[in-house]
C-alpha cells in the first residue's frame, strides 16, 4: 500500500527531504533517517532512468516513500518510470486542467487512460508476480503536479480539482522568477502567492506541498495547511555542513555574511 498517498488523503503531514546527489548510497542513508518521503529529482538533479531505479531499490528497504520528479510531463517517460516501480510522481511545470487530465491518463491503463501495458517486464508488477496489478495499479499511484508559473497559479483551482490528481506542489523558485523576483523566493509577493495557492488547493480537497529548507517558513507553511513539505536537500546538508566543519578548524570561524541564494526555499 502507498502509505504516503493514504496519509495525504487523510490530511496527515508528511515531512520529506530532497535528493539531488543522484546516488543510491546517499538515498539509502537519508531513507534511514526517518523521513516520510524522499524526492528523487530527475528535473534538476543529474539523474536518468537506470540511476533512478538504483535509488528506488535503495529506498525500498525503508518505509520512506520515494517520490520521483520527472524532467517534464511526457507520457513515455511516465510509463517508463512507473514500470520501474516509481509509484509516486511529481510532474513539473503544469499550467492547465487539460494538461493535468492528460498526465492522469498517462498513469492509467486503458480504457481509463493511455499507459502502455508492459507489466511482464516491469519491476512495478514484480514481473507479473503481483496479483491483479493491471487492475489495481492506479489505486497505488500518487500523482503530484507542480505549479510554478503565473499560468499555473491562475489555473491552480482547476488543476487541483482534476480527478486523479492527488496533490499540487508549489515551486517557489520558478514562481519567484515568473513574478519578477528571480533569486528571491522569500519576497513577500511570492510568499503571498504561495499561501494563496495552499488555500486554493485545500479548498479543492487536495494536498498541497513545497520545498522549504528554511525551518521557520516550513513550519509556517505546515500551519497554513501544507500537507507534504520537504524541509531540506541532501546537497545543502553536505555543502553547508562541510563548510561549517572547515570553519570550525580555521582561525576565523565566522560564517559568510550572506547565505548562498536558494538554500532557504526552492
C-alpha positions, -999 to 999 in steps of 0.1 A, spaced: 0 0 0 12 35 -8 12 49 28 23 83 16 -8 86 -7 -31 74 21 -16 100 45 -23 128 20 -59 116 17 -63 116 55 -46 150 58 -16 138 78 16 158 75 44 142 55 79 156 60 104 150 32 139 156 20 151 164 -15 176 140 -32 197 158 -58 230 140 -53 218 112 -77 234 85 -56 218 53 -43 241 52 -13 232 87 0 195 79 -8 197 48 14 213 68 42 186 95 40 158 70 38 170 55 71 168 89 88 130 86 93 116 110 67 81 102 54 92 108 18 123 115 -3 121 133 -36 144 119 -62 150 148 -86 151 140 -122 145 175 -134 175 194 -119 195 165 -104 219 146 -127 195 115 -129 185 92 -156 162 61 -157 188 35 -145 201 57 -118 166 65 -105 160 27 -105 190 22 -83 177 48 -58 143 33 -58 159 -1 -49 180 16 -22 150 33 -6 127 3 -8 143 -13 23 128 15 44 92 27 50 100 60 34 81 67 2 102 76 -29 87 104 -49 103 108 -84 103 142 -101 104 137 -139 122 162 -162 89 171 -178 54 158 -182 59 133 -210 37 102 -213 65 80 -225 87 90 -195 58 85 -171 53 50 -185 89 41 -181 92 55 -145 60 37 -135 73 4 -149 105 5 -129 84 9 -97 81 47 -91 45 48 -78 46 84 -66 54 110 -93 59 148 -93 55 164 -127 69 199 -131 55 230 -149 18 221 -151 -2 251 -163 -38 239 -171 -65 215 -162 -63 199 -197 -26 192 -191 -34 178 -157 -60 155 -172 -35 142 -198 -10 134 -171 -36 115 -151 -44 95 -183 -7 87 -187 -8 70 -153 -38 48 -160 -42 17 -182 -69 17 -210 -98 21 -211 -94 47 -183 -61 60 -196 -33 57 -221 -5 39 -202 12 12 -223 9 -23 -209 43 -39 -202 38 -55 -168 55 -87 -178 89 -70 -179 82 -43 -153 95 -41 -117 63 -24 -106 43 -56 -111 72 -77 -97 73 -91 -132 37 -102 -131 41 -117 -97 18 -91 -81 -18 -103 -82 -42 -81 -101 -15 -54 -108 -31 -43 -141 -65 -39 -124 -53 -22 -92 -22 -3 -102 -38 32 -104 -50 29 -68 -14 30 -55 -1 56 -79 2 91 -63 3 119 -89 16 152 -77 16 182 -101 38 212 -98 27 248 -104 55 273 -108 43 299 -133 17 326 -135 -3 305 -158 -2 276 -133 -10 298 -105 -41 311 -123 -52 276 -131 -44 262 -96 -80 255 -86 -89 237 -119 -56 217 -117 -63 206 -81 -99 196 -89 -89 173 -117 -99 137 -110 -68 116 -104 -46 144 -91 -36 136 -55 -17 168 -47 -3 200 -60 32 211 -54 42 248 -54 76 256 -69 88 288 -51 120 295 -71 104 293 -106 73 311 -93 96 339 -79 112 343 -113 78 343 -130 66 371 -107 97 392 -114 117 382 -83 144 360 -97 166 345 -70 143 358 -42 117 332 -34 113 348 0 99 380 -14 66 390 2 47 388 -31 60 353 -37 51 341 -2 16 357 -5 11 337 -37 23 305 -20 -1 309 9 -30 318 -15 -22 286 -35 -22 265 -4 -56 278 5 -69 272 -30 -56 236 -32 -71 228 2 -104 242 -9 -104 218 -38 -99 190 -13 -64 181 -24 -30 180 -6 -5 209 -11 32 208 -8 65 226 -14 102 225 -6 111 249 22 145 245 37 141 275 60 127 259 92 106 289 102 90 291 67 84 254 66 66 255 99 45 284 87 35 266 56 26 235 76 5 257 99 -12 272 68 -23 238 57 5 224 35 4 186 37 37 174 23 68 196 29 104 189 20 125 206 47 159 203 32 181 189 4 209 164 5 231 188 -15 226 217 10 232 194 40 265 183 26 276 217 13 267 238 44 278 210 68 312 206 52 317 244 51 308 246 88 333 218 96 361 237 78 353 269 96 355 252 130 391 244 124 402 277 108 414 309 126 383 328 116 352 306 123 327 333 113 302 321 87 297 340 54 278 373 58 251 362 34 240 326 28 240 314 -8 208 321 -26 183 293 -30 191 273 2 160 285 21 131 278 -3 134 262 -37 
